[in-house]
């Protein structure tokens, strides 16, 4: 790609036309706060917003304060993704990872003290990946610990399942070069066990007030497995595999039904296919559950956000020459790229959640790019979580925003532009769960 410079236009001017042409009610973004109290009390979540345009009737909203956090029409949940392991190294055995530093309560407290009110818990499944599909005691303890810490410091949690019956980490981190377990899409026993796992999770955690969402599968992408060359459009793929074990819409409905057998209140979160890509929203069908949020992960364009250190030649904003055509890579581009999710929200009157977004910390102009993304999320009323807080499952620190833009720095740099971009918004999250302290 060849790059040339362009004149920068103010972000909000670029966004205005796209945002309001989407048909979405962006609500009132001015939900300000000082980061919430730290003395063990909290603001009561009471919302008199008219939610008729947000996917639930006012009667439904009145019955569930958890749902109000998602459906108010402006952002209520701002935070980070978090893993149970903060630092991993490869073990001596093939396909073996060893956690050498676990996430602890201080990690959780530090998020809360910076003003964020959400932990998007991207955790390994509570059931085994291979038969017999019983409870995985270590993974369950990891989740129990996080929820206990979150309750003590006063921060909300969305439970995400990365792995589980018929699916391992290599099915998400496809670049690891390890054996991939995909049988959740082909084997009825694994398929049913994934559903059983979610019924178990909902029964175990549903009454906990800090749990505000169940993200039923992190980045489903059966499409890249069954159609590796991408020959099918999202709509064609959905039609071709409808009624099979690879039918994500039917699977999400089954999981939703199982959860509602034991928990009628906690919101359910459903990702789009294509690793939760906005471009795959045309293949997504809403479930029948009225308390469901639909999620995307925003990692486009990967040639920009994942530039190797020392080979960083794409700036933001800029004009990119792509296959002979000039592309304005700016805030307008971001909004256009996420438009399929905005269209889905407008058509079905449902909330959207950006469950993951981020970039390598050394990406040129990364704070400006992320700032424009956040401006868009705030304008659209989409709750969001940055990937990732103090650790990554592949054991490298490219996504650790605390380390600053220097690739050689492996310690916290408290005052850096990327971190400050989030700190500027997080204290607006005025709603926190009550703590016992």
N, C-alpha and C positions, 0 to 999 in steps of 0.2 A: 504494500500500500504506500502511496505517496501522499504526503500531508502538506497542506498549505494553511495559512492563517485566515481567520475570519473575524469580522467585527462581532463582539459579544453584545447581545441584546439582553436587557434585564430578564431574569428567570420568570417572574410572574407575568410579564407581558407575553412571553412565549407560550406559557401554559394556558392562559385564559381561554383562548378560542377552543383548544382541544378539550379542556375540562368541561366547559359548559355546553359544548356540542354533544357530549356523551349522554346527556339525559339523566345524569346522576344528581341526586340531591346531596350536595357536599356538606350541607349543614353549617353550623357555626363553629369555625375552627378556634375560636377564642376561649377555649376551656383552660384557663390559666390556673396556676397553683404554685406553691413554693417548694414542691417536692414532697409534700406530705409530712405529717408529724413523725417524730422519732421517739416519742415518750410512751409508745404502746397503745395509742389511740389512733383513730382513723376517721376520715370523713365518711359518713353514711352514704351509700350509693343510692341516691334518689334522683330520678330523672323525669322531668315533666315535658321532655321533648316529644313532639308528635312523631311517632315511629311508623306511621302508616306507609311511608315510602321506603322502609328499610327491611322489608321481608318478614314482618311480624305484626300482628294486630296489637293494639294497646293492651288488650286483656292478656295476651301472651307475655308481653313485656312486664306487666305488673306482677306476673306470677314468678318471675325469675330475675333477681338482681344480677346474676351472672350474665344473662342475655343482654342486659342494658349496657354492659361494658362494650359489647360488639355492635349494638344496633342503634346507638344514639344519634348517628349521623355525623359525628365528629370523633376525633381520635381520643380514645380512653386508655389504650394499652400501648406502651412504648418500652422496648427492652432489648434483650439479647438472647441469642441461642446459647445453650450451655450443654456440655457433655459431662458424663461422670468422671472421665479421665482427662486431665489437663495436659499431661505430657506422656508421650508414648515412645518407646524404642522397640526395634525389632528383636524378637527372641532368637534363640539358637535354632529352634525347630522351624521347618518350613511353615509358612502361613501363621506364624506365631507373633503376637504383639504382647509387650509387657508394659503395664501402666506403672510409671515411676513417680508420678505425682497425681493424686486424686483431687478432684474438686472438693473444696471443704466449705465450712460455714462462713469463713471470712470472705471467700470469693462471692458468696451470695450477699453478704452484708455490704460489701463494697459496691455492688451493683445498686443496691437499695440506697446507699448513702449518696450516690451520684445522681439520684432522682428517678431512675428507671423503676417501673412497677411491674415488669413482666419478665419471667424466665421461660423461654421456649425450650422445654426439656427434650432435647434430641437424644433419646436413650435407646439402649438395646432392649429387645423384647423381653417381657416378663415370662414368656413361654420359650421352651427350647426350640432351636432351629430345626432339629432332626428328631424323629420319633425316638422314644415316646414323648409326646408334646405336653409334658408337665411343666410346673412352675420352675423357673430358673432362679434359685434362691439368691445368688449373688446379685443378679440384675434387679430383683425385687428389693433387696436391701439398699442398693444404690438409689432407687426411686424413693423408698421410704425416707432415706436420709435427706434427700433434697427437699421433699415436701415438709419434713419436720423443720429444716432450717428456714425454708420460705415462710412458714407459719410464725416462726420465732422472730424474724426480722420484719415481716410484713410486706411480702411481695407475692404477686400472683404467679401461677404456674399453668402452662399448657403442656399436657403430656403428649409426646410424640413417640411413635414406635418406628425405629429404624429397621430393626430385624425382628425375627419371630419365626413361627412355623413356616418352613419352606422358603426362607429369605435370609441371607447373611449380609454382612457389611460390604462384601465384594459386589453385591448386586446394586449397591449405590455408588461406591467408589470403584467404578469399572476400570480405572486406570491402574489399580493395584497389581494387576497381573496375577490374580489368585483365583482359585476355584470359585465359581459363581453358583450360588444356590438360588434357583428360580422356580422351584417346584410349587410354590404358592399359586402359580398361574396354571399349573398342569395337573396337580394331584388333588383329588377331592378331600383326602384326609388332611393335608396341609392347609388347604383353603378353609375347611371347617374349623380347624384348630386356631387359625388366625382370628376367626370370628369369636370362638370361645375365649381366646385371650382377651379380647376387648370386653366381653361380658364380665369376665373376672375383674379386669381393671376398673370398670365402672362400678361394680359392686364393692370393690375394696376402697376406692377413693372418692366416690361420687358425693358423699356427704361432707367432704372437706371443703370449707369455704374458700381456700386459696386456689383450688383447682377450678379453672375457668374455661377449660376446653380440652377436648380429646381429638388430637390430630391422628387419624386412623391409619395412615401410612405415609412415611416420609418419602417424597419424590417417587411415586409409582411411575414406571416407565416400561411397561410391558411392550409398548409400541416399538422401542428401540431394539428389543429382543426379537420380536416377530417380524419386524420390518426394518432391518438394520440399514438398508440403503435409503430409507425415507421416501419410498415410492408412493405411499398412500398419504393423502391429505388427512388431517385429524377426523374430518367427517367420514371419509371413506373407511378409515381404520375402525372407527366406532361401529359402522354398519357391518363391516366384514366379520367382526368378532362378537357381535351382539349375541347373547345367549350362551356363550362359552365361558370357561373358567377365566378367560382373558378379558372378559367384559367388566371393566373397572366400574362402570356406573352401577351394574347389578351387584357387584361385590360391595361397593360402598353402601348400597341400600341394605344389604344383608347385615353388614357390620352395624349400621345405624339401628336397625330393628333389634339386634341383640342388645345393644347398649340401652335402648329404651325399655327393655324388659326389666331393668334393674335401676335405671336412673333416668327420670323424666325431665331433669332440669339442666344438667351441664351441657353447654353447647358442644356440638360436634363439628369438626373441621375436616373438610375434604379437599385434597390437592387435585389439581389438574394432572393429566398424564404428561409425558415428555419432561420428566423431572420437575413437575409442577410449573411448567413454562406457561406464560401468558398466551403464547401462540396455540396452546392446546385446549384453551377454553371452548372453542367450537365443538370439541368432542365430549364435553362435560354436560351431563344432565343433572338437574337438581334432584335430590332425594325427596321423599314425601315428608321428611321431618322439618317442622317450621323453625327449629332452633339450630340451624346449620349455617356455618360460615364456609366460604369457598376460598381456597388459598393458592397463592402463587409464590414462587421463589424467583427473585429478580437478579439474574447473573449475566445479563446481556449488556454489551457485547463481550463475549469471553476473550476476544483478541485484545480488548482494552483492559478489562479488570484483572486478567491473569497474565500480565506481561512479566517476563523473566527479568530479574534484577540485572542491570547492565545492558539490556537490550530493549530499552523502553523508548519507543519512537512514536507512540500515539498519544496525543495530548487531548485535553478536554477544556473548553469546546474547541472544535477544529472542523476543517473540511477534509474528509477522507475521500480519496480517489479509489473507488472500488469498481473493478472491471470496467474502467473507462468512464464511470459516472461519478459526479461529485455528490457526496452525501454530507449534509450538514449534521454533524455529530454534536448535538446540543440538547437543551432541555426539551425542545419540541420533539426531537428524536425519541427521547425517553418516554414521553407521553404517548407518542404514536405506537411505540413498541408494546406498551402495556394496555393499549386500547381494547384488545379482545376481552380482557378481564373487566374493564369498565363497561363494555357493551353487555357482557353477561350479567353484571350487577344491575344494570338498568332494565334489562329484559325481564329478569326474574325477581327483582326487588329483594336482593340478598346482600349481606355484608361481604366485603373482601378483606382478606388478611394477607399481608406480605410476611410469610413465616420465616423467610430467609432473604437477605440481600447483603452485599458486601463486595470487597475487592482486596487484592493484595495491598498491604499497607504502603508499599513503595510505589504504587501506581502513580504516574504523573498527574497532578491536579486532582488526586483522588478525593480530597475533602470537598472540592467544588462539585464534582460529579455526585457524590453521596448527598451533599447538601441539596442539590436539585432534585434528587430522588425523594428525599424527605419532604421537600416543599410540595411535591406532587402528592405523596401519600397524605400529607396533612390537608391539602386542598380537597382531596377525594374522600377524606374521612376514613382511610384505611389504617387499621392498627398494624403495627410492624415490629419486627425483631431483627437486629443486626447479627450476622454470623461472623465470628463466634467469640464468646467471652473466655479468654485465657486458655485456649486449647483447641485442638482439632484432632479428629479421629485418625488422621494420617501422620500426626506427630511432627508437624512443622508450624512455624510461627507466622506465616505470611498473612493470616487473618487476625493476628493479635494487634488490635488498634492501639493498645497502650504502648507498644514498642516504637512508635514513630516511623518516619519514612526511610530511615537508614537500614538497609538489609542486614548490615553487620551488627546492629544493636539487638541485644537479647536481654534487655532489662527495661523496666517501665520508664517511659518518658512522660511524666504527668501532664506537661503542658505541650501538647502537639495538636496540630490543626485538625486531624481526623477525629481524635477523641473529643476535642472541643466542639466539633460539629454536632455530636450527639448530646453532650452535656448541655448545649444551648436549648435543646428541645425536651430532654427528659424531665426537667423539673415542672413541666406543664402537666405531667401525669398526676393529677391531684387525688386520684382514687387509689387507695391502698387497703388491703385486708386488715382487719383488726388483729393485733398481736396479743400474746399473753404476757408480754413483759410489762 
